Amino acid sequence: MMSDLRELYQEVILDHNKNPRNFHDMPEATNRADGFNPLCGDKVTIFLKLDGDRIADVSFIGSGCAISTASASLLTQALKGKTLGEANALFSVFHELVTGDPTDEPDISRAGKLAVFAGVREYPTRVKCATLAWHTLQAAVERKAAEPVSTE
C-alpha cells in the first residue's frame, strides 16, 4: 500500500507542481490572504469568491517548492463548491494527514486526492510547505488579510 501511495505521491505532486490548477489572480475575489514560509521562502496568495457560505471559486498565485505549489493546487480543486464548514473539516483531515505520528499508518479514507501528502509526515521540515496554503485559506476565510500568514 505505501509503495503504491509513494508512487502516486510522486506523480501527482510533480504534475501539480509543473501544471498548477487554478493558478491565477482573481480580481473579483471576496476574500484573500497572503502566506509566507520564511524557512524555505514559499509564498502564496489565496483568493476566494464566496457565495454565502459556499466557495464558488478559489485560486492562488505564488512561488515555492513542489510540495507547496502542489498543495495549493490540490487545495483549490478540493474546495471548489464546498461550504465553509466542509472546507474546515477538510483542513482538519489534511492537517492530521501531514502532522500525524510518522510511525502510524495514515488514515487516508477521507482525504481523497489529498492522500498523496501522507508521506509528508515523515519529513517534518516539509510540513510547513504542505500546510502553508491551508493556513492561508483559513486567514482568507476569517478575513485576516491585513497581515501575512507565516508558518513560523
N, C-alpha and C positions, 0 to 999 in steps of 0.2 A: 504493500500500500504506500509506504513512504517513498520508495523509489519512483513509483508512478507519479506521486504528488510532486516530487522534486523535478521530474522531467516536465510536468505540466507547469510548475513554477517557473522554470527557466523559459519555456516557450511563451507563456502568457506575459511574464514580466518584460521580456525582451521585445515582444510585439507591441505592448502598450507604451514602452519607452520610445521605440522608434516611430510609432504611429499613435500618439496620444489622442484619445477620443475626447470630443467636446473641449478642445483646446482653442479657445478664442475669448476675446473680450466680450462683455455683454453690457452695452450702454443702457439698455432698458432694465437692468437688474434692480430688484427692490432691496436687496441686501448684498453686502460684500465685506470681505475681510482679507487682510494680508497676513501671511505666516512666514516665519524665518527660522531656520535651524542653524544657529551660529557654529555648531560643531563641524558641519561639512558645507555650509553655505547654501543649502537648499532654500529656495524662495517660491512661494505660491500665493496667488490671489484667487479666492473662490468667489464666484458670482452666483447669486440665487435669484430666481424670479418666482416669488411666492404667489399663489392664488388661494387666499385664505390660509389654511394650514397645510396646503399641498404644495410640493415642489414641482412647479410647472416646467421649470428649466433650470439647469445647473451647468456651469462651465468653469474653466480655470485657465490661468496663464502662469508662467513662471519658468524657473530653471532649476535643475537639480540632478541628483543621481538617478539611476534607473529605478530604484525602489520608490523614491519619492514621486517621480513622474508617473510611474505605473499605478501607484496607489491613488493619486489624484484622478487619473484617467478612469480607473475602475470604480472609484467613488462616484463619479458623475454618471456612469452607466447604471450603477446600483440604485441611485437615489431618485432619478427622474421619475416623477409621478407618485412618489411615496408621500405620505403625510409626515409632518414633523415628528410625530410620535413613532412612526415606523423608522424614520431616519435615526432617531435617538436609540431605538432598540438595536438597529444595525451597527451603530457606533459601539455599543456595548459588546456585541458579538465580535466585532473586529478587534476591539481593544483586548478582549480576553484571548483571542486567537494569537495575537502577536506578543502579548506580555505574559502568557501563562508559563507555568513551570516547563522548561525545555525537556525535562525527563519524562513528562506526562505526554500521552498521545493526545494531540489536539482534537477537540470536538468540532468537526467541520460540517456537521449536519445542517446548521442554519446559516452557513457562511456563503453558499452559492459559489460564484467565481472568485470571491474574496479568499477562498480556501488556499489559493496559491501563495498567500502570505504566511501560512502556518510555519514555514521554515525560518521566518524572520526571528522567531522566539529563541532560536539557537545562536543568534548574533545580536547581543544587547545593544551594540552601537548602532545597529540598523533600525531599531525600534522607533527611534525619533524620526528617522527618514520616512518610515511607513505611516506613522501617525500624524505627521505634520498637516496634511490636507484635512484630516478628520477633525483635529483640534481647530483648524482654521474655519472649517464648516460650522462648528459649534459657535464660534465667535460671530460668524456671519448671521447665524440664526438669532443669536442674542443681541445682534447689532452692536457689538463691541469693536466696530471697525476703526475707531479713532486710534487705537493702539495696536501695533502688530502683535500677532501671536508668536510666542517663541517656545520651542521645545526644550529650552534650557531651564 
